[in-house]
């Protein structure tokens, strides 16, 4: 059997979401929903973007990514620290070749110091301050997170579109 996971070679979240959906659909011959996403910092030419985990040129640790993000914006303030957490979901049906995408973002900015609370595997949450609440993503309550959950919002819209296919 070939690769066990797809190689994310896309230039956009949409590209990578489709690469993953097609890979698993080809493997299973079933319809698939996949996603890709990450942090966008417009001042840094939308970096880290699709390279969020590999921004340093390799699979960086959470702590390395936090430190690197803060160093890239050292001395910057105001709008230069504007950022977004973005997700793109892709539905792909290999029987019909039907493809549907949905995207969603959370607006915010990059803090000057990281949060003391860290969610392992999601380093940017420790430096991302959610605009709606003016607090670190990592410090949101469950209720606040539900209100801004970008994957959930995109999934609800995607589900509605998939239902309309049936």
ROMARDREN-460862 format. One record per atom (N, C-alpha, C): residue in three letters; atom name; x, y, z. Coordinates in Angstrom, 2 decimals. Layout:
residues N
rest atom east north up
ala CA X Y Z .
...
This chain:
residues 166
rest atom east north up
unk N 0.84 -1.16 0.00 .
unk CA 0.00 0.00 0.00 .
unk C 0.89 1.23 0.00 .
unk N 0.49 2.30 -0.67 .
unk CA 1.30 3.51 -0.84 .
unk C 1.37 4.35 0.42 .
unk N 1.41 5.64 0.22 .
unk CA 1.49 6.61 1.31 .
unk C 0.34 6.41 2.30 .
unk N 0.61 6.67 3.56 .
unk CA -0.45 6.57 4.57 .
unk C -1.06 7.93 4.88 .
unk N -0.43 8.99 4.41 .
unk CA -1.02 10.31 4.55 .
unk C -0.59 11.17 3.36 .
unk N -1.42 12.12 2.98 .
unk CA -1.12 12.91 1.79 .
unk C 0.00 13.92 2.03 .
unk N 0.70 14.25 0.96 .
unk CA 1.73 15.27 1.02 .
unk C 1.07 16.61 0.72 .
unk N 1.11 17.51 1.68 .
unk CA 0.46 18.81 1.54 .
unk C 1.36 19.76 0.76 .
unk N 1.19 19.76 -0.55 .
unk CA 2.06 20.55 -1.43 .
unk C 1.36 21.79 -1.98 .
unk N 0.13 22.05 -1.55 .
unk CA -0.63 23.18 -2.07 .
unk C -0.07 24.53 -1.64 .
unk N -0.45 25.54 -2.39 .
unk CA -0.04 26.91 -2.08 .
unk C -1.08 27.64 -1.22 .
unk N -2.27 27.03 -1.08 .
unk CA -3.34 27.63 -0.29 .
unk C -3.97 26.56 0.60 .
unk N -4.74 27.02 1.59 .
unk CA -5.48 26.07 2.43 .
unk C -6.46 25.28 1.58 .
unk N -7.07 25.94 0.60 .
unk CA -8.02 25.27 -0.30 .
unk C -7.33 24.14 -1.06 .
unk N -6.13 24.42 -1.59 .
unk CA -5.36 23.38 -2.30 .
unk C -5.12 22.18 -1.40 .
unk N -4.64 22.44 -0.18 .
unk CA -4.30 21.34 0.73 .
unk C -5.53 20.60 1.22 .
unk N -6.63 21.31 1.44 .
unk CA -7.86 20.63 1.85 .
unk C -8.31 19.66 0.75 .
unk N -8.20 20.09 -0.51 .
unk CA -8.58 19.20 -1.61 .
unk C -7.61 18.02 -1.74 .
unk N -6.31 18.29 -1.61 .
unk CA -5.32 17.21 -1.69 .
unk C -5.65 16.12 -0.68 .
unk N -5.98 16.52 0.55 .
unk CA -6.31 15.55 1.60 .
unk C -7.61 14.82 1.29 .
unk N -8.63 15.56 0.87 .
unk CA -9.92 14.93 0.57 .
unk C -9.78 13.91 -0.54 .
unk N -9.09 14.29 -1.61 .
unk CA -8.92 13.38 -2.74 .
unk C -8.11 12.15 -2.34 .
unk N -7.07 12.35 -1.58 .
unk CA -6.22 11.25 -1.13 .
unk C -7.05 10.20 -0.38 .
unk N -7.83 10.65 0.60 .
unk CA -8.61 9.71 1.41 .
unk C -9.81 9.15 0.65 .
unk N -10.38 9.93 -0.24 .
unk CA -11.48 9.42 -1.08 .
unk C -10.96 8.34 -2.02 .
unk N -9.79 8.56 -2.61 .
unk CA -9.20 7.55 -3.49 .
unk C -8.87 6.28 -2.71 .
unk N -8.47 6.43 -1.47 .
unk CA -8.11 5.30 -0.62 .
unk C -9.34 4.50 -0.21 .
unk N -10.44 5.19 0.10 .
unk CA -11.62 4.53 0.66 .
unk C -12.77 4.36 -0.32 .
unk N -12.73 5.12 -1.43 .
unk CA -13.83 5.14 -2.42 .
unk C -15.12 5.66 -1.81 .
unk N -14.99 6.50 -0.77 .
unk CA -16.12 7.10 -0.08 .
unk C -16.01 8.63 -0.14 .
unk N -17.13 9.31 0.02 .
unk CA -17.05 10.78 0.13 .
unk C -16.26 11.16 1.39 .
unk N -15.54 12.26 1.30 .
unk CA -14.66 12.68 2.38 .
unk C -14.81 14.17 2.65 .
unk N -14.72 14.55 3.92 .
unk CA -14.59 15.96 4.31 .
unk C -13.22 16.10 4.96 .
unk N -12.46 17.09 4.49 .
unk CA -11.15 17.34 5.06 .
unk C -11.02 18.83 5.32 .
unk N -9.96 19.19 6.03 .
unk CA -9.74 20.62 6.25 .
unk C -8.25 20.92 6.24 .
unk N -7.96 22.19 6.04 .
unk CA -6.62 22.69 6.21 .
unk C -6.77 24.11 6.73 .
unk N -5.81 24.55 7.46 .
unk CA -5.89 25.90 7.98 .
unk C -4.66 26.26 8.76 .
unk N -4.66 27.50 9.21 .
unk CA -3.52 27.98 9.98 .
unk C -3.62 29.46 10.24 .
unk N -2.50 30.02 10.58 .
unk CA -2.40 31.42 10.94 .
unk C -1.99 32.26 9.73 .
unk N -2.67 33.39 9.57 .
unk CA -2.37 34.35 8.50 .
unk C -2.00 35.67 9.16 .
unk N -0.83 36.20 8.82 .
unk CA -0.41 37.51 9.30 .
unk C -0.17 38.37 8.06 .
unk N -1.13 39.23 7.69 .
unk CA -0.99 40.02 6.46 .
unk C 0.31 40.81 6.36 .
unk N 0.78 41.39 7.46 .
unk CA 2.03 42.17 7.44 .
unk C 3.22 41.32 7.00 .
unk N 3.17 40.04 7.27 .
unk CA 4.25 39.12 6.90 .
unk C 3.93 38.38 5.60 .
unk N 3.28 39.07 4.67 .
unk CA 2.88 38.46 3.38 .
unk C 2.05 37.20 3.58 .
unk N 1.15 37.27 4.56 .
unk CA 0.23 36.17 4.88 .
unk C 0.93 34.92 5.43 .
unk N 2.15 35.08 5.88 .
unk CA 2.82 33.96 6.56 .
unk C 2.19 33.79 7.94 .
unk N 2.31 32.65 8.55 .
unk CA 2.92 31.43 8.04 .
unk C 2.04 30.67 7.05 .
unk N 0.73 30.95 7.03 .
unk CA -0.15 30.35 6.03 .
unk C -0.08 28.84 6.00 .
unk N 0.01 28.27 4.79 .
unk CA 0.01 26.81 4.66 .
unk C 1.22 26.16 5.31 .
unk N 2.22 26.95 5.63 .
unk CA 3.41 26.41 6.26 .
unk C 3.35 26.54 7.78 .
unk N 2.17 26.81 8.32 .
unk CA 2.06 27.11 9.75 .
unk C 2.93 26.22 10.63 .
unk N 2.85 24.93 10.52 .
unk CA 3.65 24.02 11.35 .
unk C 5.10 23.95 10.84 .
unk N 5.30 24.16 9.55 .
unk CA 6.64 24.04 8.95 .
unk C 7.23 25.40 8.58 .
unk N 6.79 26.43 9.24 .
unk CA 7.20 27.80 8.93 .
unk C 8.71 27.99 9.01 .
unk N 9.37 27.30 9.89 .
unk CA 10.81 27.43 10.06 .
unk C 11.60 26.57 9.08 .
unk N 10.89 25.88 8.19 .
unk CA 11.56 25.03 7.20 .
unk C 11.62 23.57 7.63 .
unk N 11.08 23.27 8.78 .
unk CA 11.00 21.90 9.30 .
unk C 9.81 21.83 10.24 .
unk N 9.48 20.65 10.70 .
unk CA 8.36 20.45 11.62 .
unk C 8.77 20.99 13.00 .
unk N 8.48 22.26 13.24 .
unk CA 8.93 22.95 14.45 .
unk C 8.08 22.59 15.66 .
unk N 8.67 22.73 16.83 .
unk CA 7.93 22.49 18.08 .
unk C 7.02 23.68 18.36 .
unk N 6.07 23.49 19.26 .
unk CA 5.17 24.56 19.67 .
unk C 5.96 25.77 20.15 .
unk N 6.92 25.52 21.04 .
unk CA 7.69 26.61 21.64 .
unk C 8.51 27.36 20.57 .
unk N 9.09 26.63 19.63 .
unk CA 9.85 27.28 18.55 .
unk C 8.94 28.19 17.72 .
unk N 7.74 27.72 17.43 .
unk CA 6.81 28.52 16.63 .
unk C 6.33 29.76 17.37 .
unk N 6.10 29.64 18.66 .
unk CA 5.70 30.79 19.46 .
unk C 6.81 31.84 19.45 .
unk N 8.02 31.41 19.74 .
unk CA 9.16 32.34 19.79 .
unk C 9.42 32.97 18.42 .
unk N 9.33 32.18 17.36 .
unk CA 9.59 32.68 16.01 .
unk C 8.54 33.73 15.60 .
unk N 7.28 33.45 15.91 .
unk CA 6.21 34.39 15.58 .
unk C 6.46 35.73 16.26 .
unk N 6.75 35.69 17.55 .
unk CA 6.99 36.92 18.29 .
unk C 8.23 37.66 17.77 .
unk N 9.26 36.91 17.39 .
unk CA 10.48 37.56 16.88 .
unk C 10.23 38.22 15.53 .
unk N 9.40 37.62 14.69 .
unk CA 9.11 38.20 13.37 .
unk C 8.38 39.53 13.49 .
unk N 7.65 39.73 14.59 .
unk CA 6.88 40.96 14.77 .
unk C 7.48 41.89 15.84 .
unk N 8.69 41.58 16.27 .
unk CA 9.35 42.40 17.30 .
unk C 9.44 43.85 16.80 .
unk N 9.00 44.77 17.62 .
unk CA 9.04 46.19 17.27 .
unk C 7.85 46.66 16.45 .
unk N 7.01 45.75 16.03 .
unk CA 5.81 46.11 15.26 .
unk C 4.65 46.34 16.22 .
unk N 3.77 47.27 15.86 .
unk CA 2.58 47.46 16.68 .
unk C 1.39 47.78 15.80 .
unk N 0.24 47.94 16.44 .
unk CA -0.97 48.31 15.73 .
unk C -1.38 47.31 14.67 .
unk N -1.76 47.84 13.51 .
unk CA -2.28 47.00 12.42 .
unk C -1.27 45.98 11.90 .
unk N 0.00 46.22 12.11 .
unk CA 1.02 45.26 11.66 .
unk C 0.89 43.92 12.38 .
unk N 0.23 43.91 13.51 .
unk CA 0.06 42.68 14.28 .
unk C -1.27 41.98 13.99 .
unk N -2.07 42.57 13.09 .
unk CA -3.35 41.96 12.70 .
unk C -3.11 40.55 12.18 .
unk N -3.99 39.63 12.55 .
unk CA -3.84 38.25 12.08 .
unk C -5.20 37.56 12.06 .
unk N -5.22 36.39 11.43 .
unk CA -6.44 35.60 11.30 .
unk C -6.10 34.14 11.48 .
unk N -6.98 33.42 12.14 .
unk CA -6.94 31.97 12.11 .
unk C -7.94 31.59 11.03 .
unk N -7.50 30.85 10.05 .
unk CA -8.35 30.53 8.90 .
unk C -8.44 29.02 8.72 .
unk N -9.61 28.58 8.28 .
unk CA -9.79 27.17 7.94 .
unk C -10.50 27.07 6.60 .
unk N -10.20 26.02 5.87 .
unk CA -10.90 25.70 4.63 .
unk C -11.29 24.23 4.70 .
unk N -12.59 23.96 4.55 .
unk CA -13.09 22.59 4.52 .
unk C -13.40 22.21 3.09 .
unk N -13.18 20.95 2.78 .
unk CA -13.45 20.44 1.44 .
unk C -14.24 19.15 1.52 .
unk N -15.34 19.10 0.79 .
unk CA -16.11 17.86 0.61 .
unk C -15.78 17.37 -0.79 .
unk N -15.43 16.09 -0.90 .
unk CA -15.16 15.50 -2.22 .
unk C -15.82 14.13 -2.30 .
unk N -16.63 13.94 -3.34 .
unk CA -17.28 12.65 -3.58 .
unk C -16.63 12.04 -4.81 .
unk N -15.88 10.94 -4.66 .
unk CA -15.18 10.35 -5.80 .
unk C -16.12 9.72 -6.82 .
unk N -17.35 9.39 -6.42 .
unk CA -18.30 8.78 -7.37 .
unk C -18.85 9.81 -8.35 .
unk N -19.07 11.03 -7.86 .
unk CA -19.66 12.07 -8.70 .
unk C -18.67 13.18 -9.08 .
unk N -17.48 13.12 -8.47 .
unk CA -16.47 14.17 -8.62 .
unk C -16.97 15.53 -8.14 .
unk N -17.95 15.54 -7.27 .
unk CA -18.48 16.78 -6.71 .
unk C -17.51 17.30 -5.64 .
unk N -17.18 18.59 -5.72 .
unk CA -16.28 19.23 -4.77 .
unk C -16.97 20.47 -4.23 .
unk N -16.96 20.61 -2.91 .
unk CA -17.54 21.80 -2.27 .
unk C -16.54 22.30 -1.23 .
unk N -16.34 23.61 -1.21 .
unk CA -15.44 24.22 -0.22 .
unk C -16.21 25.20 0.66 .
unk N -15.76 25.35 1.87 .
unk CA -16.24 26.39 2.79 .
unk C -15.03 26.90 3.57 .
unk N -14.95 28.21 3.74 .
unk CA -13.87 28.79 4.52 .
unk C -14.44 29.69 5.62 .
unk N -13.64 29.90 6.63 .
unk CA -14.04 30.79 7.72 .
unk C -12.77 31.28 8.41 .
unk N -12.86 32.48 9.00 .
unk CA -11.72 33.08 9.70 .
unk C -12.15 33.59 11.07 .
unk N -11.17 33.68 11.95 .
unk CA -11.32 34.37 13.23 .
unk C -10.35 35.54 13.18 .
unk N -10.86 36.74 13.40 .
unk CA -10.02 37.94 13.37 .
unk C -9.35 38.15 14.73 .
unk N -8.14 38.67 14.68 .
unk CA -7.43 38.98 15.92 .
unk C -6.13 39.69 15.64 .
unk N -5.24 39.60 16.61 .
unk CA -3.89 40.13 16.44 .
unk C -2.92 39.31 17.27 .
unk N -1.64 39.46 16.94 .
unk CA -0.60 38.73 17.64 .
unk C -0.17 39.55 18.86 .
unk N -0.14 38.88 20.00 .
unk CA 0.26 39.53 21.25 .
unk C 1.76 39.82 21.23 .
unk N 2.21 40.57 22.21 .
unk CA 3.65 40.83 22.33 .
unk C 4.33 39.80 23.21 .
unk N 3.55 39.15 24.06 .
unk CA 4.07 38.06 24.90 .
unk C 3.07 36.91 24.83 .
unk N 3.55 35.69 24.97 .
unk CA 2.62 34.55 24.89 .
unk C 1.79 34.40 26.16 .
unk N 0.67 33.74 25.99 .
unk CA -0.20 33.38 27.11 .
unk C 0.55 32.39 27.99 .
unk N 0.22 32.39 29.27 .
unk CA 0.83 31.41 30.17 .
unk C 0.16 30.04 30.00 .
unk N -1.06 30.05 29.44 .
unk CA -1.78 28.80 29.19 .
unk C -1.46 28.36 27.77 .
unk N -1.14 27.09 27.59 .
unk CA -0.79 26.58 26.27 .
unk C -1.61 25.34 25.95 .
unk N -2.06 25.25 24.71 .
unk CA -2.75 24.05 24.24 .
unk C -1.77 23.32 23.33 .
unk N -1.27 22.20 23.80 .
unk CA -0.28 21.42 23.05 .
unk C -0.79 21.10 21.66 .
unk N 0.05 21.35 20.67 .
unk CA -0.31 21.07 19.29 .
unk C -0.91 22.26 18.56 .
unk N -1.23 23.32 19.29 .
unk CA -1.82 24.52 18.71 .
unk C -1.06 25.75 19.21 .
unk N 0.19 25.91 18.80 .
unk CA 1.04 26.96 19.38 .
unk C 0.54 28.38 19.14 .
unk N -0.10 28.65 18.01 .
unk CA -0.49 30.01 17.70 .
unk C -1.61 30.52 18.61 .
unk N -2.34 29.62 19.24 .
unk CA -3.37 30.03 20.19 .
unk C -2.78 30.79 21.37 .
unk N -1.51 30.54 21.66 .
unk CA -0.84 31.19 22.80 .
unk C -0.40 32.61 22.48 .
unk N -0.44 33.01 21.21 .
unk CA -0.04 34.37 20.83 .
unk C -1.15 35.10 20.08 .
unk N -2.27 34.43 19.85 .
unk CA -3.38 35.01 19.08 .
unk C -4.43 35.56 20.03 .
unk N -4.67 36.85 19.92 .
unk CA -5.70 37.50 20.73 .
unk C -6.94 37.68 19.85 .
unk N -8.03 37.07 20.27 .
unk CA -9.29 37.09 19.52 .
unk C -9.90 38.49 19.63 .
unk N -10.15 39.10 18.48 .
unk CA -10.67 40.46 18.43 .
unk C -11.99 40.59 19.20 .
unk N -12.91 39.66 18.98 .
unk CA -14.25 39.75 19.57 .
unk C -14.20 39.84 21.10 .
unk N -13.25 39.16 21.73 .
unk CA -13.19 39.11 23.19 .
unk C -11.97 39.83 23.77 .
unk N -11.05 40.23 22.91 .
unk CA -9.80 40.85 23.34 .
unk C -9.10 40.01 24.41 .
unk N -9.04 38.71 24.14 .
unk CA -8.32 37.81 25.03 .
unk C -7.66 36.71 24.22 .
unk N -6.63 36.11 24.82 .
unk CA -5.92 35.02 24.16 .
unk C -6.89 33.90 23.79 .
unk N -6.67 33.31 22.62 .
unk CA -7.48 32.18 22.19 .
unk C -7.45 31.09 23.26 .
unk N -6.27 30.83 23.80 .
unk CA -6.11 29.80 24.82 .
unk C -6.90 30.08 26.10 .
unk N -7.30 31.34 26.31 .
unk CA -8.00 31.70 27.54 .
unk C -9.51 31.83 27.36 .
unk N -10.02 31.50 26.18 .
unk CA -11.46 31.58 25.95 .
unk C -12.20 30.53 26.78 .
unk N -13.39 30.87 27.23 .
unk CA -14.23 29.88 27.88 .
unk C -14.80 28.97 26.78 .
unk N -15.39 27.86 27.18 .
unk CA -16.02 26.97 26.20 .
unk C -17.11 27.71 25.43 .
unk N -17.88 28.52 26.13 .
unk CA -18.96 29.27 25.49 .
unk C -18.41 30.28 24.48 .
unk N -17.36 30.98 24.85 .
unk CA -16.74 31.95 23.93 .
unk C -16.17 31.24 22.71 .
unk N -15.52 30.11 22.94 .
unk CA -14.97 29.35 21.83 .
unk C -16.06 28.90 20.87 .
unk N -17.17 28.44 21.40 .
unk CA -18.30 28.02 20.56 .
unk C -18.80 29.18 19.69 .
unk N -18.79 30.39 20.23 .
unk CA -19.28 31.56 19.50 .
unk C -18.40 31.89 18.29 .
unk N -17.11 31.61 18.38 .
unk CA -16.19 32.00 17.29 .
unk C -15.60 30.81 16.54 .
unk N -15.99 29.60 16.89 .
unk CA -15.39 28.39 16.31 .
unk C -15.51 28.40 14.78 .
unk N -14.40 28.71 14.12 .
unk CA -14.42 28.86 12.67 .
unk C -14.65 27.54 11.94 .
unk N -14.13 26.45 12.47 .
unk CA -14.35 25.14 11.84 .
unk C -15.83 24.75 11.93 .
unk N -16.42 24.99 13.09 .
unk CA -17.84 24.66 13.27 .
unk C -18.72 25.48 12.34 .
unk N -18.45 26.79 12.23 .
unk CA -19.23 27.64 11.34 .
unk C -19.12 27.16 9.89 .
unk N -17.90 26.87 9.46 .
unk CA -17.70 26.39 8.09 .
unk C -18.36 25.02 7.89 .
unk N -18.27 24.15 8.89 .
unk CA -18.87 22.82 8.78 .
unk C -20.38 22.88 8.69 .
unk N -21.00 23.79 9.44 .
unk CA -22.46 23.92 9.36 .
unk C -22.89 24.34 7.95 .
unk N -22.18 25.29 7.36 .
unk CA -22.52 25.72 5.99 .
unk C -22.24 24.60 4.99 .
unk N -21.13 23.89 5.17 .
unk CA -20.78 22.79 4.27 .
unk C -21.82 21.68 4.36 .
unk N -22.24 21.34 5.57 .
unk CA -23.25 20.31 5.77 .
unk C -24.55 20.65 5.02 .
unk N -24.94 21.90 5.12 .
unk CA -26.16 22.34 4.43 .
unk C -26.01 22.15 2.92 .
unk N -24.85 22.48 2.37 .
unk CA -24.62 22.31 0.93 .
unk C -24.60 20.83 0.53 .
unk N -24.03 19.99 1.39 .
unk CA -23.98 18.55 1.09 .
unk C -25.40 17.98 1.11 .
unk N -26.20 18.39 2.08 .
unk CA -27.59 17.93 2.16 .
unk C -28.36 18.31 0.90 .
unk N -28.08 19.46 0.34 .
unk CA -28.76 19.90 -0.88 .
unk C -28.39 19.06 -2.10 .
unk N -27.30 18.30 -2.00 .
unk CA -26.91 17.40 -3.11 .
unk C -27.76 16.14 -3.13 .
unk N -28.27 15.77 -1.97 .
unk CA -28.97 14.49 -1.82 .
unk C -30.41 14.61 -2.28 .
